[in-house]
């Protein structure tokens, strides 16, 4: 799995929580929750969805590190042992 495949999984998971999101309009460097207007329960469901799809444990202590789309993708790449 590479970065673009992980990003695609992240976006698909996001769309399963918020189907109205226009993924082409998302900025990788802006806070994701504010871009798609996710409340805390939706955000938790999003992270749990990533856990289920990618089999990656995301501890609650790491939630604050996952702010932007780029943060989420980079975090998942590291957890999956992909990249530098």
Helices and strands as residue ranges (DSSP letters): H 3-17, G 23-25, H 32-36, H 40-54, G 60-65, H 69-80
